[in-house]
């Protein structure tokens, strides 16, 4: 994953969107990839400050490896009130680490930190992980589900080309009380199934892509009490700046798109998105 990340940070940064009328939350970001720097680096503060300037004043920094999850916790400690962390082994990371049990032990230990409010991103990825490694990926996902339930943390799911398998894993293991499909990629039927089970669906810049009508159709079927918004920065920058480097500020662009598509009042939608983020991750000020 590291090589891909290093290539991504060489792209031009997307222009800042117009400010939102009230502040909102980016429920899924990877700030370390945007800047390729330490949590203390001024470049990180610049990204956070620019995001706040357009109304994205709170960010959930998401883990994908043992080392990067530790980085995420450090960031959340430095920016209390603005940043919360989640910790996990990404489903593409888990099958290839040298010592999976040792890394899972690190994730479990980090989960006890006050600023860690979720276990993720975990899940299944049948696009990048070859078939011979999928049993190891499945084992890691099941372990993350168990940790999330035992630690009473939200579960943040990465799902790529594995919709049915992920839903089946959640049924077999018993889903945590707060389960989030990050960067939702399913269709209307899957969205309805997720909502029926009380899962949250988080929409990213992919919602705006011309080749993603299924996402727009799905969004219209999700009650506001199950919606979240995110960037997955530095990836998936919303149109019209697809291909640029994404930052949490672009959540504002996606939220506006959501409100217009659904016919929702913008401030009312933001209010509900904020409420849902706090229900999932708790208060940023505690």
N, C-alpha and C positions, 0 to 999 in steps of 0.2 A: 504493500500500500504506500510505502514511503516515496517510491519513485514517482508514482502518479501524483502524490500530493505536492512534491517539489515542482513538477511541471505546472501544476495548476496555479501556483502563486505567481507565475511569470505573466499571467494575463492582466490586461488593464482592469482597474476597479470600476464597477458599474457606478454611474452618477447617482448622487443621493436623490431619493424621491421627495415629493412634497410632504411636509410634516402632517402627521395625523392630528385630529382635533383633540384627542386625549391619549395618554400614554398606553402602550401595549407591550406584550411579551413575545419574544422569539423563543419558541419552545424547543428548538433544536439547532445548535450551532457548533462549529469546530473552530474556535478562534486561533488555536495554535497553528492550524494549516494556513490560515489567511496570512499570518505574519512570519511563520517559521522562526519563532523567537521564544524567549522565556516569559513566564507570567509577569515579571517585573518590567519588561521592555516597554518603553514609551509607545512603540507601535501598537501594542495591545490597547493601551489607554486611548489612543487616537481612534481606533475602531469603535470602542465602547462609547466614547464621547460623541462621535459622529452619529452613531445609531440613536443615542439619546436625543440628539438635536432634531431628529425627525419623528420622535415619539416612541422609539423602541428603547425603553429605559431599563428593561430587565431581560436577561438572557439565560437560557439553560445550556450550559456547556457540557457536551456529551462525550462520554468515554468510548474508546474502541480497542484499547490494549492496556496491559497492566501499567506500562510506563506512562502512556498518555493519560490514563485515568488518574494517576498520581499528579500529573501536570494540571489536570482539570480541578482537582481538589485544591491545589495551591492557588489557582486562579480565583476560585470561589472564596477562599480565605482572604485574599487580597481585596476583593470587590464585594464585600458583604452588603446586602441590600440591592445589588445590581446583578449578581451572578450566582446561580446555583449549579451544582454539578450532578452528573450521573456517571456511573462507572460500569465497565463491562469489557468483555472480549468480543469484538465484532465477529459475526459469523464467518467472515473470510479469514480472520486472524486466528480464531480458536483451532482450526484443524491443522495449522502449520507451526504453532509455537513449539519450542523444544520441550517444555514441561508444562502441559496443560493443567495438571493438578496444582502445581506451584503458582501459576498465574491465577487460577480460580481462587486460591487461598488469599492472594493479594487483593483481588476484587472483594472478597467477603470481608476482609479487614477494613478496606477503604469504605465499605458500605456503612460502617458504624459512625463515620464522621457526620457532625451536625449539618454541614453544608451539602452533603450528598443526599439527594432526594429521589433518586431513581437508579434502577439497574438496567443499563442499556448503553449503546445499542447492541442488542442481541437478537437472535432469530435464525432465519434460514436464508441462504442465497444460493439458488440453483443455477444462477447465471455464471458466477465466477468460480464457484467451488466444484471441482470434478466429482463424479459419482463415487469414486473410491474413497473420498474424504468426507462424504456426507453423513456417515454414521457418527463420526467424531464431532461434526458440526451439530448434529441432533443431540448428542450427549451434552455438549456445552450448553445448548439452548435449554434443555431440561434442567440442568444445574442452575442456570440463571433464574429460571422460573421459580425454583425452590428457594433460592437466596432471596428473591424479591418478596416472596410470601413470608418467609421467616423473619426478614428484617422490616417487613411492612413498608416497602418502598414501591413506587410505581415501576412498572415494567415497560421499557421502551423498545419496540420491536422494529427490526430491519427485515423487510420482506421483499425479496426480489425473485420473481418467477417461482414462488413457493407458497402461493396463497392457501391452497387446500391443506398442505402439509402443516403450515403454521397453525391454522385453525384447529386441526386435529391434535396437534401437540398441546395446545391450550386446553382443549377438552379433556385429553387424557391425563394431564398433570393437574388440572384445575387452575384456572387463570387467577392471578392476583386481583385484588379488589380494584386497582387502578391499572388498566392495561391500555397502552397507547400504540397505535399503528403509525409510526413515524413515516413522513413522506408517503401518504397513502397512495397505493398504486393499483388497487383493485377496481372492479366494476360496480354497477348498481346493486347487483344481487349480493355481492360480498359485503358491501356497505350496509345493506339491510340486515344481513346476518350479524355483523359486528355490533350494530346498534341494538339488536335484540338481546345481545349478550352483555351490553353495557360497556363495550370498548369505546375508547376515544379515537377519533380519526384526525390526524394532523396533516394539513395540506401545505405544500411547498410551492415553489415557483413553477413546477411542472404543470400545475393547474392552468397556467396561462399559455402553455405550449400549443401550437396549432394542431399537433399530432396527438393530442390527449383529450378528445371529446368525452371519452368514458369517465375521466376524472370530473369534468364539469357536470356530467349527468349524475355522478355519484354524490357530488357536493349538494345538489338540490334535494337529495333524499335524506340528508343527515340533519336531525334536529340540532338546534344551536347548542343544547346542553352537552353534546358529544363532540364539539368542534374545537380544534386547536389550529394555530398558524405557526409556521416555521420557515427558516431559510435552508437548513442543511448547508449553510455556508461553510466553505467557499464554492460549493457546487450549486447547480440548478438555478441560476439567476433568472428571475422572471423576464418574459418578453416585455418591452422590446430590446432588452439587453442580454438575451441569452448568449452564452459564450464568454461574457465578461466575468471577472472575479466577483463572487457574491460576498456580501457582508450582512450582519443582522439588520442593518438599516433597511434592506430590501423587503423585510417582513411587511413594512408599511405598504409597499406596492401590492403584495399578495392579498393583504387584508382588504384594501380598496377594491381589488378585483372580486374578491369573495362577496363583498357587500353588494356590488353592482350586479353580479350574476344572480344572486339570490333575491335581489330586491329588498335587502335589509337596510334599515337605518344604520349608517356607519358607526355612530357612537354606541348604539344599542348592541351592535355586533361586537365591538371592541370590549364593551362591558362584559358580555358573556364569555368571550375568549379569555379575558383576564380572570374571571371567576373560575373557569374550567382549568386554567393553568394552576391556580392556587389550590383547587381541589386535588389536582394530580401531584403537585410538587410542594405544596405548602407555601407559607408566606416567605417572600424574599427578605423580610425584615426580622425573621426569628431564627 
